[in-house]
Structures are given as C-alpha cells and as structure tokens.
Amino acid sequence: MQRLTSVCVYCGSGFGGDPAFTEAARTLGAALGHAGIRLVYGGGNVGLMGTVAQAALDAGGHVTGIIPDFLKSRERMLDAIQETIVVSDMHTRKKLMFDRADAFVALPGGIGTLEELVEQMTWAQLGQHAKPILLLSVNGFWDPLITLLDHMRGLGFIREGLDLNYIVGNDPAAAVELLRRALAEAEPAPQSDALIAKRF
C-alpha cells in the first residue's frame, strides 16, 4: 500500500472574506506537519498560501515551495521553508507540484486555485493518475462547484468512461486521515460510470 508522504495544497494568495478560511489553512498546515507529511505548495508568503506553509513549519514539517520567477516579488517567497524551486512558467510549476505530491487538497481560493484543482480532476478523469483529490469545503465554499459538476453529469457531459472521483470534507483536522483512506482505496483506473463524490 502506498504511503502518504506528501500533499499538494492549492489555496488563495489572499485570505478571503471569512476568518474560517485562515483558520482552516492553519489547521491543515499543522496537521500535515505533525503527521510528518511534506507540504508542496505555490511558494508564496501571502494569504492562505503563507498561512498553511507557516503552520506546517511551526509544527515541524517539511515544506517545498514551487514558484514561477515572475511571481517571486508579488507572492513574496517564504524564506524559512526547507526547499524553494523557482521555475520559468506556470506550466512547469504545476507539473512539478503534481510530480512531488501523493495527493491534493483544495482550500478556498480564487480562479488560480480553481484552475489548478480542475486540472487535477481532469487528469484523473482521463486516467492519468489516481491520486486522491480533497475539496475542503470550509463553510460550504466548494458547494457551488459540486452543484455545477452534478449539473454537468445530469446533462450528460460527465458520462460513462469519464468518471470524476473526489472527496469532499469540511474539517481540515481530518484531512490527513481522509487522504490516507482514499490512497489505500485508490485504483489505477476508474471503476464506475458515475460521478463519485465522497462526503465526510
């Protein structure tokens, strides 16, 4: 059984309008650090990105930040992390984040977070990976996306052979256990013709 050794976290470079988002980022980072699971993230020291990374560090965790050169000043790299990788473009960043992660977590964020999340869902849908994807729907943040996915399924755009597997949770403290369970159950190929959303 594959062990959960690293998790890629997608989240906002801002804090959003709900203090619960910041608290969730802090809780998730601490949970990863305490569990000895490496955090892979976008390398910045702003918003929820900086919060989750600092919390992981404070909990004794290992953090890898991957950031494009053009974002170094805008997202203010977090110098305290153990590993920073500066790349030339967003495509390289996303591929490295994928390569270095055993699973993915999406905290609240903006269009960039959504794009990163949907890309991983698409790659999984097309059979390119079976890494767990967890949507941390803090105070229902991801509910509109889940509704849209259900809508797509109902209209036949998520159809037989194009399964969509993801986990939905709302407790960042439970994220590590959810991902471990999902990783243990993961298979190399989709197994049903239905959209599967596991809610915890």
N, C-alpha and C positions, 0 to 999 in steps of 0.2 A: 504493500500500500504506500502510495506517495505521501511524504510528509509535507506539512505546510511550513515552509521555511521563509517565504517572502510574500508580501501582499502589496500590490499597487493600489494606491488610493487616488482617486480623481475627486477634486473638490474646487471650490471657488477661490479666486485670488482676492476676493472681498469677503466680508463677514455676513452679508445678507441682513435682512431686517428682523431676524428673530434670534435672540440670545441663545436659544436652544441649539442653534447650528454650531456656534462656537463651543458650547459645552459638549456636544456630540463629537466634534473633532478632537477635543482634548481627551475625552474618554476613550475614543478609538485609538489614538496615538499611544496612550498609557497602556491600554490592553495589549497592543502589539509589542511594546517594549517589555512589559512584564512577562509576556509569553516567549520572549526570545525570538520573535519573528521580525525579520528585516522589513522596514518600510521603504517602498520605492515610490517616489512622488516627483512632482514637477520642479523641485529645486528652489522654489521661492521662499521668501520670509515674510509674506504678506497674506492677509486674510486667513481663511481656513487652512490653506496650504501651510503657512508658517505655524499655525496652531497645532496641527496634527504632528508636524515634524518635531517641534519643540517638546511636545508632550511625550513623544516616543523617546527622544533623547533624555529627558528628565527621568524616564522610567528605566534607563539603562539600555535602551535599544540601539540597534544599528540602523542608520538612515542613509539611503542612496538618493541623491537628487540629480535629476537629468533635465537640463535646461538649454534651450537654444541660445546662441550667442546674442541675438538681438533682444532677448528678454532679460539679460543679466541686470541691467540697470533698472528696468521697470519693475521686476519682481524681486529685486534685492536678494541675492543669494544668501542662504543661511550658512555662514562660515563654520558653524560649530559641528555640522554633520561630518560623518566619517568619510563619505565619498561623494564628490561632485563631478559629474560628467557634463562637459559643455559640448554641444553638438551644433551642426551647421543649420539645421532646419527642424520644423515641427514633425515631419515625417520620420526622420531619424530618431527624434525624441520618443515618439510613440512606439516605434519598433523596439527600441532598447527597453522601454518600460515594460512592454509585453514580454520580451525575452527574459527579463530578470524577475518576473513575478510568477507565483504559483496560482494566484487568484486576484480578483479585482473587487474593489469596494467603491461605490459612488456615493459620496456625501453630497449635500446640496451645493449647487454651483450654477454657473451661467452657461452660455452657449458652448464655450470650450469644453466644459465638463460634460455636457450633453453629447457633444460630438465624439469625445473620447469613449464614453460609455456605449453609445450606439455602434461605434466601430467594432468594439469587442463583441457586442451582441451579434453583429453581422458576421464577423469571422467565425464565431461559434455556430451560428445558424448554417453557415456554408461548410461546416465540418473541419475548419482549420485548427480548432483547438477545443478542448473540453474543460478548460479552467473555470472554476466557479466564478459567478458574477453576482455580487450582492448589492442591491439597491437599499441604502439606509434611508428610509423614507421618514426622516425626522419631522414630526408634526405634519405628516401627510405630504411632504414636499414632492415625492415622485408619483403621487396618486394620479395626477393628470396624464403623465406619460403611460402609466399602466392602463388607464382608460383608453388612451389612443391605441395602444397595442391590441387591446381587446377589440376595439373598433376595426382595426386592420384585419384581425382574424375573422371577425364576423362578415366582412366584405370579401373574404377570400384571398387577401394579399399575403397572409401568413397561412400557408396551405400545406398539404401533405408533402413531406420531404423537406420542408423548410421550418423545422421546429425551432422554437425560441425558448431556451432554458435560462432561468434566472431565479434568484432568491430575493424575496422582499422581507426586510426586517425593520424594526424601529428602535431597537435597543443596541447602541454601539458597544456596550459592555458584553453583549452576547455574540458579537461578530466573529471572533476567533473560533468559537465552538461551532457556529453555523457553517463557516468555511471549511473547517476540518471535517465536519459531517458530509458536506457536499463533495469535498475532494475524495473522500473514501467511497462515495457512491458514484463518482463520475465514471463514465464510459467513454471510449474514444470516438464513438459515433452516436448520433441521435437515435432514440429508441421508439418514438411515437410520432403520430402525425398531428399532435395537438400542441398548442402553446401551453407551456407548463410554467406556472408562477407559484412557487412555494412560499407561502407566507408564514412567518414566525413572529 
